[in-house]
Amino acid sequence: MRSRQSLLEIFSTFLQFEGDRVSVWAIDARLRRSMQQCLQQSDNSETSGNFWALYWYKVWQEDEGNDPNSFAHLIAYLQETCYWSAQKTMTNFALTQYTLPDCFQVAISKVQKILSGFNPQQGFSLQNYASAIFASTIRDTLRQRQEVDICTNWALLRKVSQKRLIESLQNAGLSAETIATYILAWNCFKSLYVPTQETATRKLPRPDEATWAVIEQRYNADRRQVPSAPAAQPETLEKWLNVCAQAARSYLNPNLVSINTPKAGQDTGELLDDVPESSRESLLADLIADEEDQTRQDQRSQLNQILEAAIGQLDPELQAILHLYYRENCTQQQMAERLDIKQYTVSRRLTKAREQLLKKLALWSQETLHISLTSALLQSMSLVMEEWLQQHYKPSSSV
């Protein structure tokens, strides 16, 4: 993939894929005109991509997220960050059904979430913050979809929660009465079809006839609780439950739609075309006046020192776990075998190591940046720390 060089490109072009590869940087003419206008107003004195990212972020923030022009500029800016996050994360998953464009689209759809959680006062760049969320989003999505793909209908129905199943059926367009009936059937199935320890949970087979008879008996006895629920035989219950499984599968593993998809019923145009032009001369002047790059660089340097010192204070076993996980990209099972401990112990100690580092980071933020800690801020710090750990343990020979 060719890296973009000019600010016009960085804030007005979007990746287009052909098959599994990037084919071209597509130019959005409306965004290009918007960026040209801003560069002319600033007399080209500001050439930093980070500066303009903060500018468009503040435009977006000032308009409470209602300025599609600023939002589109930020999506364009984060294209390369998203691409490299997708490529790096995919290497840790042995998946053949999901391509790089799939993962890219999963991640880029989270730009709204990224902007809502980003706080430039913490001293982190938008790219680093976005990279952590992109990677986390892709990992979570791939794990979930991998689980959905390899589960039989009956295993999936035992794993899915009632809340998620209701959302799935609502997403499928079913009526409230039908959903209530299906949920009753599902509860009867889940309470009566309990796999044995010898049964592979992901490959759970269809219930046998005796189990279906018990499920039918329970359902017809309990259906008085749902006035709209009709009487049903095993064949009908099986059909309903397969509908539930398919709805859950579609909801948890939806089809991906590119933001470059042509508009429906039109020969030309894409989904990103409908963005109005805007001008923010006074905000641009304020942002240039308030720019404090040196302060942010100092804070980033302090952050490195704090986290490096915190790692040095961890128990040797916790340090080893971090090294195996981030440096050698080991799975928890591989780590358990290397360290001769149980997998659940690895999971707990990895969580403990992260929590200890996060406490050090939070304390530093309170004392140095005078930031009041909230749950949202701690979550944001956790994402930034995750990205820092990935960079910190990256082999020096990596490109």
C-alpha positions in Angstrom: 0.0 0.0 0.0 1.3 3.4 -1.0 1.5 5.8 2.0 -0.1 9.2 1.5 2.2 12.2 1.6 0.3 15.5 1.3 -2.2 16.9 3.7 -4.8 17.0 0.9 -4.4 13.3 0.3 -4.4 12.4 4.0 -7.7 14.2 4.7 -9.6 13.6 1.5 -8.8 10.1 0.2 -10.1 6.7 1.1 -8.8 3.2 0.6 -10.5 1.1 -2.1 -9.9 -2.6 -2.2 -9.9 -5.0 -5.1 -10.1 -8.5 -3.8 -7.9 -8.8 -0.8 -5.6 -5.9 -1.8 -5.6 -2.1 -1.8 -6.2 -1.0 -5.4 -6.2 2.8 -5.1 -6.6 5.9 -2.9 -10.0 7.3 -4.0 -10.3 11.1 -3.9 -13.4 12.7 -2.5 -13.6 16.0 -4.4 -15.8 17.7 -1.7 -13.4 16.9 1.1 -10.5 17.9 -1.1 -12.0 21.4 -1.7 -12.7 21.7 2.1 -9.1 20.9 3.0 -7.7 23.2 0.3 -9.8 26.1 1.7 -8.5 25.5 5.2 -4.8 25.2 4.1 -5.2 28.6 2.2 -6.7 30.2 5.4 -3.7 29.0 7.4 -1.2 30.2 4.8 0.2 26.7 4.8 2.0 27.4 8.1 0.8 24.2 9.7 2.0 21.0 7.9 1.5 18.5 10.7 -1.1 15.8 10.1 -1.6 15.6 13.9 -2.4 19.3 14.0 -5.1 19.1 11.4 -6.5 15.9 13.0 -6.9 17.9 16.2 -8.4 20.8 14.2 -11.1 18.6 12.6 -11.7 16.8 15.9 -12.5 20.2 17.6 -14.8 21.1 14.7 -16.6 17.8 15.1 -16.7 18.3 18.9 -17.9 21.9 18.7 -20.8 20.8 16.5 -21.6 17.8 18.9 -20.8 15.3 16.1 -23.3 16.8 13.7 -20.8 18.1 11.1 -20.5 15.3 8.6 -17.7 17.1 6.8 -15.3 17.1 9.8 -16.3 13.4 10.6 -15.5 12.4 7.0 -12.1 14.2 7.2 -11.3 12.2 10.3 -12.3 8.9 8.7 -10.0 9.7 5.8 -7.2 10.6 8.3 -7.5 7.3 10.1 -7.5 5.1 7.0 -3.8 4.0 7.2 -4.0 3.5 11.0 -7.0 1.3 10.5 -5.3 -0.6 7.6 -2.2 -1.4 9.6 -4.2 -2.4 12.7 -6.2 -4.8 10.6 -3.2 -6.3 8.9 -1.3 -6.8 12.2 -4.3 -8.2 14.1 -5.2 -10.7 11.4 -1.8 -12.4 11.6 -2.8 -13.7 15.0 -6.0 -15.4 13.7 -6.0 -18.6 11.6 -9.1 -17.5 9.7 -9.7 -18.1 6.0 -13.3 -16.8 5.6 -12.4 -13.2 6.7 -10.2 -11.0 4.6 -8.2 -7.9 5.2 -11.0 -5.7 3.7 -13.5 -7.4 6.1 -11.4 -6.5 9.1 -10.7 -3.0 7.9 -14.4 -2.4 7.5 -15.2 -3.8 11.0 -12.7 -1.4 12.5 -13.3 1.8 10.5 -17.0 1.6 11.5 -15.9 2.5 15.1 -14.6 6.0 14.3 -17.6 7.5 16.0 -16.7 5.6 19.2 -13.1 6.6 18.9 -13.9 10.3 18.6 -16.4 10.1 21.5 -13.7 8.6 23.8 -10.7 10.6 22.6 -9.3 13.3 24.9 -6.3 15.2 23.5 -5.6 16.6 27.0 -4.2 13.2 28.0 -1.3 13.8 25.7 -1.9 10.9 23.3 -2.3 11.3 19.5 -5.5 10.4 17.8 -3.7 7.8 15.7 -2.3 5.9 18.7 -5.6 6.1 20.5 -7.5 4.9 17.4 -5.0 2.1 16.8 -5.7 0.6 20.2 -9.5 0.6 19.6 -9.2 -0.6 16.0 -7.1 -3.6 17.2 -9.4 -4.4 20.1 -12.5 -4.2 17.9 -11.1 -6.5 15.3 -9.9 -9.0 17.9 -13.2 -9.1 19.7 -15.2 -9.3 16.4 -13.0 -12.1 15.0 -13.2 -14.1 18.2 -17.0 -13.8 18.3 -17.4 -14.6 14.7 -15.0 -17.5 14.9 -17.1 -18.9 17.8 -20.3 -18.3 15.8 -19.0 -20.0 12.7 -17.7 -23.2 14.4 -20.7 -23.7 16.6 -23.6 -25.9 15.6 -27.1 -24.4 15.9 -27.7 -26.2 19.2 -24.3 -25.1 20.7 -25.0 -21.5 19.6 -28.4 -21.6 21.2 -26.9 -22.7 24.5 -24.2 -20.0 24.4 -26.3 -17.0 23.4 -27.9 -14.9 26.2 -31.6 -14.2 26.3 -31.0 -10.5 25.8 -28.9 -11.1 22.7 -31.3 -13.6 21.3 -34.2 -11.1 21.6 -32.1 -8.5 19.9 -31.4 -11.0 17.1 -35.1 -11.8 16.6 -36.0 -8.1 16.6 -33.3 -7.5 14.1 -34.8 -10.2 11.9 -38.1 -8.3 11.9 -40.2 -10.7 13.9 -43.3 -9.5 15.9 -43.3 -9.2 19.6 -45.8 -12.1 19.9 -43.6 -14.4 17.8 -40.5 -13.4 19.7 -42.2 -14.2 23.1 -43.2 -17.7 21.7 -39.7 -18.4 20.4 -38.1 -17.3 23.7 -40.4 -19.6 25.6 -39.3 -22.5 23.4 -35.7 -21.6 23.7 -35.9 -21.5 27.5 -37.4 -25.0 27.5 -34.7 -26.2 25.2 -31.9 -24.6 27.2 -33.1 -25.9 30.6 -33.7 -29.5 29.4 -31.0 -30.1 26.8 -27.8 -30.1 29.0 -24.7 -31.6 27.3 -22.6 -34.1 29.2 -18.9 -33.5 29.9 -18.0 -35.9 27.1 -20.0 -33.8 24.6 -18.0 -31.2 22.6 -19.8 -28.0 23.5 -19.1 -26.3 20.1 -20.2 -29.3 18.1 -23.3 -30.1 20.1 -25.5 -32.4 18.1 -29.3 -32.2 17.6 -31.3 -33.4 20.7 -32.5 -37.0 20.5 -36.2 -37.8 20.2 -36.6 -38.5 23.9 -35.3 -35.0 24.7 -37.6 -33.4 22.1 -40.5 -35.1 23.8 -39.5 -33.7 27.2 -39.1 -30.2 25.7 -42.5 -30.5 24.0 -44.1 -31.4 27.4 -42.5 -28.5 29.2 -43.3 -26.0 26.5 -47.0 -26.9 26.3 -47.2 -26.8 30.1 -45.6 -23.4 30.3 -47.2 -21.7 27.3 -50.0 -20.4 29.5 -47.5 -17.8 30.6 -47.5 -16.4 27.0 -51.1 -15.8 25.9 -50.1 -15.7 22.2 -48.1 -19.0 22.3 -49.8 -21.8 20.3 -49.5 -25.5 21.1 -46.5 -27.1 19.4 -45.1 -30.5 18.5 -41.4 -31.4 18.5 -41.1 -30.7 14.7 -42.5 -27.2 15.2 -40.3 -26.5 18.2 -37.2 -27.7 16.2 -38.2 -25.4 13.3 -38.6 -22.4 15.7 -35.2 -23.0 17.3 -33.4 -23.2 14.0 -35.0 -19.9 13.1 -33.6 -18.5 16.4 -30.1 -19.9 15.7 -30.1 -18.4 12.2 -31.2 -15.0 13.5 -28.5 -15.1 16.2 -25.9 -16.1 13.6 -26.8 -13.3 11.3 -27.0 -10.8 14.1 -23.6 -11.7 15.6 -21.9 -12.2 12.2 -23.5 -9.6 9.9 -22.6 -8.9 6.3 -20.1 -6.1 5.9 -21.0 -3.1 3.8 -18.2 -0.8 2.6 -18.5 3.0 3.0 -17.5 3.1 -0.6 -20.6 1.2 -1.7 -22.4 2.9 -4.6 -25.7 4.6 -3.7 -28.7 2.4 -4.2 -30.5 2.9 -7.6 -27.7 5.2 -8.9 -25.0 4.7 -11.5 -22.5 7.0 -9.8 -21.8 8.2 -6.2 -20.9 6.6 -3.0 -22.2 6.7 0.6 -19.6 9.4 1.6 -20.6 11.8 -1.1 -23.4 13.5 0.8 -21.3 15.8 3.0 -21.8 19.6 3.1 -18.9 22.0 3.0 -18.1 24.1 6.0 -15.7 26.9 7.1 -14.3 27.5 10.6 -11.9 30.4 10.3 -12.1 31.5 13.9 -11.7 28.0 15.3 -8.6 27.4 13.1 -7.0 30.6 14.4 -7.8 29.5 18.0 -6.4 26.1 17.5 -3.1 27.4 16.0 -2.8 29.8 19.0 -3.4 27.0 21.5 -1.1 24.4 19.9 1.3 23.0 22.6 3.3 20.3 20.9 6.2 20.4 23.2 4.0 19.9 26.3 2.4 16.8 24.7 5.8 15.4 23.8 7.0 15.9 27.4 3.9 14.1 28.7 4.4 11.2 26.3 8.0 10.9 27.5 6.9 10.8 31.1 4.3 8.2 30.2 7.0 6.0 28.8 9.1 6.4 31.9 6.1 5.6 34.2 5.1 2.4 32.4 8.6 1.1 31.9 9.3 1.6 35.6 6.0 0.0 36.5 6.9 -3.1 34.4 10.2 -3.3 36.2 8.4 -3.4 39.6 6.2 -6.4 38.6 6.8 -9.9 39.8 9.2 -11.8 37.5 6.4 -14.2 36.5 4.1 -11.3 35.5 6.9 -9.8 33.5 7.4 -13.1 31.8 3.7 -13.3 31.0 3.7 -9.8 29.4 6.8 -10.7 27.4 5.2 -14.0 26.0 1.9 -12.3 25.3 3.1 -9.1 23.6 6.6 -9.9 22.4 6.1 -13.5 21.2 2.4 -13.3 20.5 1.7 -16.5 22.4 -1.8 -17.7 23.1 -2.8 -18.3 26.7 -2.7 -22.0 26.1 0.9 -21.8 24.8 1.8 -19.6 27.7 0.4 -22.1 30.1 2.4 -24.9 28.6 5.6 -22.8 28.6 5.2 -21.7 32.2 3.7 -25.0 33.4 0.6 -23.5 34.9 -3.1 -23.7 34.2 -4.6 -21.6 31.4 -7.0 -19.8 33.7 -4.1 -18.9 35.9 -2.4 -17.3 32.9 -5.6 -15.3 32.2 -5.8 -14.1 35.8 -2.2 -13.1 36.0 -2.2 -11.3 32.7 -5.2 -9.3 34.0 -3.4 -8.6 37.2 -0.3 -7.3 35.4 -2.5 -4.9 33.3 -4.4 -3.7 36.4 -1.1 -2.9 38.2 0.2 -0.9 35.3 -3.1 0.9 34.9 -3.1 1.9 38.6 0.4 3.4 38.1 -0.8 5.3 35.0 -4.0 6.5 36.7 -2.0 7.8 39.7 0.4 9.6 37.4 -2.5 11.2 35.5 -4.0 12.5 38.8 -0.7 13.9 40.2 0.8 15.3 37.0 -2.1 16.1 34.7 -4.6 16.9 37.6 -7.2 14.7 35.9 -10.3 13.5 37.8 -10.6 9.8 37.2 -13.9 8.4 35.9 -14.9 5.0 34.6 -14.9 6.3 31.0 -11.4 7.9 31.5 -10.0 4.6 33.0 -11.4 2.7 30.0 -9.7 5.2 27.7 -6.4 4.9 29.6 -6.6 1.1 29.4 -6.9 1.3 25.6 -4.0 3.7 25.3 -1.9 1.5 27.7 -2.7 -1.6 25.5 -1.4 0.1 22.4 1.7 1.3 24.4 2.4 -2.3 25.5 2.1 -3.6 21.9 4.6 -0.9 20.8 6.9 -1.4 23.8 7.3 -5.2 23.2 7.5 -5.0 19.5 10.8 -6.5 18.3 13.3 -3.8 17.3 13.7 -5.4 13.9 10.0 -4.9 13.1 9.1 -2.5 10.3 
